[in-house]
């Protein structure tokens, strides 16, 4: 999995109420959720993400609620992947389980500016900042999580597991 | 090498002798739950798997507590998805309106969560049940769907942080203040991915309601789970409620912790978390007498239990809610509502000029039953004060214990409990 795109930057502790406020949780439709993604934090998000589709964020991204509507709305907005200093744990597993690519690379985030052109190679854990010419390497995911990602999420694994499959 | 209570419960449910922090494991589950926000998504995922039964219909609770009583047509549709799924798959613990309570107050009260259990719930405050000596953590809808089919979940064994509290809490200082103090000290990601083990003489002397409040907010420090070793108070709480056998686990003396915090809280005052993070805390004497509020809210999975309502009633008795304030009280479950009625608490609230809602999560997450307008300020006994949490993105939420919320309702500004005369 290799993604290329421009960086859209936000800060620390972006919570799930900011990603998708509770007033929109009466639907599970990804398109409808995407309409309101991040709107309280940045009313321009919807337009910005058309051009800059790699989210680059600070510490504890996705803290708060367990609502999977949060990663769903981000994915449906057209975001290709998220790079963060760190993720809140429920958001982390929700993203992996539903197949939204994410990467924790704390030392790299401050070396990326909004609008920088990035290339993210998930198989090898390599992030290239094509604008500055810098290349960063990170530890790949543990095998279990890599396999979940390769299978396209937890539900595909569930189908195998029900037939007696193991990781 | 010794093991923590969290490691022991996880090892037992993974069929292993021991587990180590960082290890990825699959664990079997004793009970799982979901609500009307996360449930419909879980059901959608479950039905994609293509099987015709859940793993065990007696191990699943479906609790439509967030947007109920149905706040609009779309929410009614979400509740209907849950209801129809419950019927189709014979889910034993489906709670219809009138019998439904706020999930994390309801399930311990019903005796469905027990010491030593391994629990997941599609709600971040599932960590509440650690107060019973269970491993319990919040997950998303996909995890829940997977667990409904296979009764297991993948987990990374967390490192544990030990919090030891010494001393004796002063009057009007509660479990809520202990956890707000803790989050204020370590920050909203101070325990990210970690188990938070709460111990010390203060914890040992706290009743279950305060312990549930403390573990409830572990997630606000980023914690995977909060946990308290069972003792006589725990066993007394579960003995007439338990619907199945359970096992008591304790941490070994030589168990290893990534950090140990030790605090003497004898001099702790009531704590208030300022907008817009639960870690943005001040003690009550540091706060000026000029933070005027539009709404006070007493309820939620954090502080909607009978003990919380008793504290609020003690302050409100014989007083009137300030003319500029709307006080909203939510008994967390039908049993608590009934008990509050029998004890005359509801009468005290109504005479003071409060509005009492049915059991619901509504106000806490800005869903319904008390949404804030632009520029409004609220003091709330809830767990989160993020931007827009209780309504308009330009509204503000201050978090406190029930005594501070009640005193603030009377005085119209954030106030200390001792500023209001207690009338016996």
Interface residues (C-beta under 8 A of the other chain):
Chain A: X13 X15 X17 X18 X21 X22 X23 X25 X26 X27 X28 X40 X41 X59 X60 X63 X64 X65 X66 X67 X68 X69 X71 X72 X86 X88 X89 X90 X93 X94 X97 X98 X142 X144 X145 X148 X153 X154 X155 X157 X158 X159 X161 X162 X167
Chain B: X24 X26 X37 X38 X40 X41 X44 X45 X48 X49 X50 X51 X66 X67 X71 X72 X74 X75 X77 X78 X121 X122 X123 X124 X126 X138 X139 X140 X141 X142 X143 X145 X146 X149 X150 X154 X188 X189 X192 X193 X219 X222 X224 X277 X365 X366 X367 X384 X386 X387 X388 X389 X393
